[in-house]
Amino acid sequence: MRLVKLDAIDSTNDFLKDLIRQQNVENFTVISAENQTKGKGQMGAVWNSEQGKNLIMSVLIKDFLSDPKDVFDLNIVISLAVIRSLEQLNIPKLSIKWPNDIMSDNKKIGGILIENSFKSDQSIASIVGIGLNVNQTHFENLPQAASLALITRNTFDKEALLHLIVDEIKGVINSWETDTTTLKENYSNLLFNKDVLMPFQKTDLSIFMGIIEGITATGQLKIVSENGTLLDFDIKEVKMLF
């Protein structure tokens, strides 16, 4: 595994994209940074991090996805790999807030942003950005945020965690072909507040009560409304109110 460590960068995902344009980059190359000035979340959301305290990394994944309709499979792989890594650090009550926020109890401790590039030879290269709140202990105006340090009252070696996550990514990818159904079930069972009746808000700001049932084959969130109607939502089409 090639690891490029940076002091400060606008975005590790963007740095890795630029690197790919300039040279042939080996699979599982990782870019990490102590500070990221333009961190991104899903759909352009901003992700901020205190300098030197958290894990900021992007990893190149090649030769896993082969069909654009299966792009959510990589979300499942990465989310499970991160959860498995954190389980080894005894982080409690882990779950995945769809599609790929990492939660401990009801606090967000990390997020994942995957950007896919579709090549002319039909191959798909993916840049996986992972941000985890590790040793940061103060989050201004972010009441739903927490860190591994806040949760456990311990400090953690960020680089050791990075290597652990990459090893777990490789492990899940290696078992994907034979264990696809089980891994998808594992992801579904880890969904935050699954099987709990709770309020949701649609893009038109209307609110309804429903229960998360799981995800569709293409990664949409399946919610059973209070009146028994099964609804499917894409990213940013529904908001969990909790």
C-alpha positions as CSV (number, residue, x, y, z in Angstrom):
1,M,0.0,0.0,0.0
2,R,1.4,3.4,-1.0
3,L,0.7,6.1,1.6
4,V,1.1,9.8,0.9
5,K,1.0,11.9,4.0
6,L,0.3,15.6,3.7
7,D,0.3,18.4,6.3
8,A,-2.5,20.5,4.8
9,I,-4.5,20.2,1.6
10,D,-7.8,21.5,0.3
11,S,-9.2,18.0,-0.3
12,T,-7.6,14.6,-0.2
13,N,-10.1,13.4,-2.7
14,D,-9.2,16.2,-5.1
15,F,-5.4,15.6,-4.5
16,L,-5.8,11.9,-5.4
17,K,-7.9,12.8,-8.5
18,D,-5.1,15.1,-9.7
19,L,-2.5,12.4,-9.0
20,I,-4.4,9.9,-11.1
21,R,-4.4,12.4,-14.0
22,Q,-0.6,12.7,-13.8
23,Q,0.5,9.1,-13.3
24,N,-0.5,5.5,-13.0
25,V,-1.6,5.1,-9.4
26,E,-1.6,1.6,-7.8
27,N,-4.7,0.2,-6.3
28,F,-5.3,1.1,-2.6
29,T,-3.0,4.1,-2.7
30,V,-3.9,6.3,0.3
31,I,-3.7,10.1,0.7
32,S,-3.9,11.4,4.3
33,A,-3.8,14.9,5.7
34,E,-3.4,16.5,9.0
35,N,-5.7,19.4,7.9
36,Q,-8.2,19.7,5.1
37,T,-9.5,23.1,4.2
38,K,-12.3,22.1,1.8
39,G,-13.5,18.8,3.1
40,K,-16.7,17.6,1.4
41,G,-19.6,15.4,2.4
42,Q,-22.5,14.0,0.5
43,M,-24.1,16.3,-2.1
44,G,-21.6,19.1,-1.5
45,A,-22.0,19.3,2.3
46,V,-19.0,20.8,4.1
47,W,-17.0,18.6,6.5
48,N,-14.7,20.4,9.0
49,S,-12.0,19.0,11.2
50,E,-9.7,20.4,13.9
51,Q,-6.1,20.3,12.6
52,G,-4.1,17.2,13.5
53,K,-6.9,15.6,15.6
54,N,-8.8,13.5,13.1
55,L,-8.3,10.8,10.4
56,I,-8.6,12.4,7.0
57,M,-7.9,9.9,4.2
58,S,-8.8,9.0,0.6
59,V,-8.1,5.6,-0.9
60,L,-8.2,4.6,-4.6
61,I,-10.3,1.5,-5.3
62,K,-9.9,-0.1,-8.7
63,D,-11.2,-3.4,-10.2
64,F,-14.1,-3.8,-7.8
65,L,-17.1,-2.1,-9.5
66,S,-17.8,-3.3,-13.0
67,D,-21.4,-2.0,-13.6
68,P,-22.6,1.6,-12.9
69,K,-25.9,0.2,-11.5
70,D,-23.9,-1.5,-8.7
71,V,-22.0,1.6,-7.4
72,F,-23.8,1.4,-4.0
73,D,-22.0,-1.9,-3.4
74,L,-18.8,0.0,-2.7
75,N,-20.7,2.1,-0.1
76,I,-21.6,-1.1,1.6
77,V,-18.0,-2.4,1.5
78,I,-16.5,0.8,2.9
79,S,-19.1,1.3,5.6
80,L,-18.7,-2.3,6.8
81,A,-14.9,-2.0,6.8
82,V,-15.0,1.1,8.9
83,I,-17.4,-0.4,11.3
84,R,-15.3,-3.6,11.7
85,S,-12.2,-1.4,12.3
86,L,-14.0,0.6,15.0
87,E,-15.3,-2.6,16.6
88,Q,-11.7,-3.7,17.1
89,L,-11.2,-0.4,19.1
90,N,-14.2,-1.2,21.3
91,I,-16.2,1.7,20.1
92,P,-19.8,1.0,21.3
93,K,-23.2,1.1,19.7
94,L,-21.9,1.5,16.1
95,S,-24.4,1.9,13.2
96,I,-24.6,3.4,9.7
97,K,-26.9,6.4,9.2
98,W,-27.9,5.9,5.6
99,P,-26.2,6.2,3.3
100,N,-22.8,6.3,4.9
101,D,-22.5,8.3,8.1
102,I,-20.8,6.4,10.9
103,M,-22.6,6.6,14.2
104,S,-21.9,5.7,17.8
105,D,-25.2,5.6,19.7
106,N,-26.9,8.8,18.4
107,K,-23.7,10.7,17.7
108,K,-22.0,11.1,14.3
109,I,-18.3,10.1,14.4
110,G,-17.5,10.0,10.7
111,G,-18.6,10.0,7.2
112,I,-17.7,8.6,3.8
113,L,-17.7,10.3,0.3
114,I,-17.2,8.1,-2.7
115,E,-16.5,9.6,-6.1
116,N,-16.6,7.3,-9.1
117,S,-14.9,7.7,-12.5
118,F,-16.3,5.8,-15.5
119,K,-13.5,5.1,-18.0
120,S,-13.8,4.7,-21.8
121,D,-12.7,1.0,-21.4
122,Q,-15.8,0.5,-19.2
123,S,-13.7,0.2,-16.0
124,I,-14.7,2.1,-12.9
125,A,-12.2,3.8,-10.6
126,S,-13.4,5.0,-7.2
127,I,-11.9,7.5,-4.8
128,V,-13.1,6.8,-1.3
129,G,-12.9,9.7,1.1
130,I,-13.2,8.8,4.8
131,G,-13.3,11.3,7.7
132,L,-13.3,10.0,11.2
133,N,-13.4,12.2,14.4
134,V,-10.7,10.6,16.4
135,N,-9.0,12.8,19.0
136,Q,-11.0,16.0,18.6
137,T,-12.9,16.9,21.8
138,H,-14.7,20.2,21.0
139,F,-17.3,20.6,18.2
140,E,-18.6,24.1,17.9
141,N,-22.3,24.2,17.0
142,L,-22.4,20.5,16.2
143,P,-24.5,18.9,19.0
144,Q,-24.8,15.6,17.1
145,A,-21.1,15.2,16.6
146,A,-18.7,13.1,18.8
147,S,-15.3,11.5,18.5
148,L,-13.6,8.3,19.5
149,A,-11.8,10.2,22.3
150,L,-15.0,11.7,23.7
151,I,-16.7,8.3,23.6
152,T,-13.9,6.3,25.2
153,R,-11.9,9.0,27.0
154,N,-8.8,7.6,25.3
155,T,-6.6,8.9,22.5
156,F,-5.9,6.9,19.4
157,D,-3.1,6.4,16.9
158,K,-4.6,7.8,13.6
159,E,-2.1,6.1,11.3
160,A,-2.7,2.7,12.9
161,L,-6.4,3.2,12.4
162,L,-5.8,4.1,8.8
163,H,-3.9,0.9,8.2
164,L,-6.6,-1.1,10.0
165,I,-9.3,0.4,7.8
166,V,-7.4,-0.3,4.5
167,D,-6.8,-3.9,5.7
168,E,-10.6,-4.3,6.4
169,I,-11.5,-2.8,3.0
170,K,-9.3,-5.4,1.3
171,G,-10.8,-8.1,3.4
172,V,-14.4,-7.2,2.6
173,I,-13.6,-6.8,-1.1
174,N,-12.0,-10.2,-1.1
175,S,-15.0,-11.8,0.4
176,W,-17.6,-9.9,-1.6
177,E,-18.0,-12.3,-4.5
178,T,-18.8,-15.3,-2.2
179,D,-20.6,-13.4,0.6
180,T,-22.5,-10.7,-1.2
181,T,-25.9,-11.5,0.3
182,T,-24.5,-11.8,3.8
183,L,-22.6,-8.5,3.6
184,K,-25.6,-6.7,2.2
185,E,-27.7,-8.1,5.1
186,N,-25.0,-7.0,7.6
187,Y,-25.2,-3.4,6.2
188,S,-29.0,-3.4,6.4
189,N,-28.9,-4.7,10.0
190,L,-26.4,-1.9,11.0
191,L,-28.7,0.9,9.7
192,F,-29.2,3.6,12.3
193,N,-32.7,3.4,14.0
194,K,-33.7,0.5,11.8
195,D,-37.1,-0.9,12.8
196,V,-37.9,2.1,15.0
197,L,-41.0,4.3,14.3
198,M,-39.7,7.8,13.8
199,P,-40.3,11.0,11.9
200,F,-38.9,11.8,8.5
201,Q,-39.0,14.9,6.4
202,K,-39.3,15.0,2.6
203,T,-37.8,17.6,0.3
204,D,-41.2,19.5,0.2
205,L,-40.8,19.8,4.0
206,S,-43.7,17.5,4.7
207,I,-43.2,15.2,7.7
208,F,-44.3,11.6,8.0
209,M,-43.8,8.7,10.5
210,G,-42.2,5.6,9.2
211,I,-39.9,2.7,9.9
212,I,-36.6,2.0,8.0
213,E,-36.9,-1.5,6.5
214,G,-33.6,-1.7,4.6
215,I,-32.2,-0.6,1.2
216,T,-33.1,-1.5,-2.4
217,A,-30.6,-3.3,-4.7
218,T,-29.4,0.1,-5.9
219,G,-29.0,1.6,-2.4
220,Q,-32.2,3.6,-2.0
221,L,-33.6,3.7,1.5
222,K,-36.8,1.7,2.1
223,I,-39.2,3.1,4.6
224,V,-42.6,1.7,5.5
225,S,-44.9,4.7,6.3
226,E,-47.3,4.6,9.3
227,N,-50.1,3.6,7.0
228,G,-48.2,0.7,5.6
229,T,-47.0,2.1,2.3
230,L,-43.5,1.1,1.2
231,L,-41.5,4.1,0.0
232,D,-38.1,4.3,-1.6
233,F,-35.8,7.4,-1.3
234,D,-32.6,8.4,-3.1
235,I,-29.9,10.4,-1.3
236,K,-31.1,13.8,0.0
237,E,-34.8,13.0,-0.8
238,V,-35.6,12.3,2.8
239,K,-34.2,13.5,6.1
240,M,-34.3,11.6,9.4
241,L,-35.6,13.7,12.3
242,F,-34.1,12.5,15.6
